[in-house]
């Protein structure tokens, strides 16, 4: 079987996603980080009345066209305590930022340009109609679509939804992602490994990626290199109602790589299992009934890189995000010379040098071994090099994926 290009592998995975998971109603106070299941329209107009943008005096612009002009103070308008009468000729109302502008007034005389004495105010500068006045609906109008299905509610979008009058929101439920780490050599963090064992880290990393992408991670633990144990883990994923099963390690075809065999015995429809990328060639994808299955390599860096490239987009597709498969690379320039590439697409760990008014400079780390989490942990980006890319010089253009930015 030939190696599948990265773009084709991602396209195959996204095409096999059966559709977004179902919607549920979530109180707005609990909706942070969740994904909208439908477009969201404003239930109210904001601001619902003409409002003052400054502290000062609500006036008629015609009354202060010639200055100095002395007006009679007839009341006060504050936020939550508006002045309900009409402002007539020669009158002014003391007003504060955000307060309703009374009927009849069409401008705000800011307090720096006014002097008060008793119940009069004198304008020292003219003010044009509409000045320092926020019209009703300046922010948004009732019925206006403000947010789109598939968007994740961060702090700013959550504030917009609340301001628009929504107490309950239509959100996608969190896709259930079952994570199965495999290997006799693994022990959990905190346990003492034998001389020929290591501490498992991939499962925690993939669960974190899934959670950041908007999913509910289900840790099915470390499973031995044993067909019966693997089939039991798959049964537990089914029982948990997993939408996506992510296996870690054992997806190749070596004597101890039993994941693919266990999945086949459970009815896996295999899509592919080798991709033209580095790190992460032995990547597996298929369908197991209603579940999508992605088998990641066992090397820590390979599993995390492949998680970013394939698992996160799959989760976003399950959430109905129309941008699930979007290109996440951005332009940069090389920080050193690079040799010609082979048939695999490289994702090199790199440091980033930034400066004003120029593209970031990507400095690939000298050590790119896929077992080295210390290098990945100190890197800020993945430098992407296409298959068969020609040799390149420092300063040549390149593409990077930032590691220090939100994944959604």
Helices and strands as residue ranges (DSSP letters): H 6-16, E 23-27, G 28-30, E 40-41, E 51-52, E 56-59, G 61-64, E 69-77, E 91-95, E 107-110, G 111-113, E 114-117, E 120-123, E 133-134, E 145-147, H 155-163, E 168-172, E 176-182, E 186-187, E 198-199, H 202-212, E 216-223, H 227-239, E 244-248, H 259-265, E 269-272, E 277-278, E 284-288, E 291-296, H 300-306, I 307-311, H 312-318, E 330-334, E 345-353, E 361-364, H 373-378, E 381-385, E 397-402
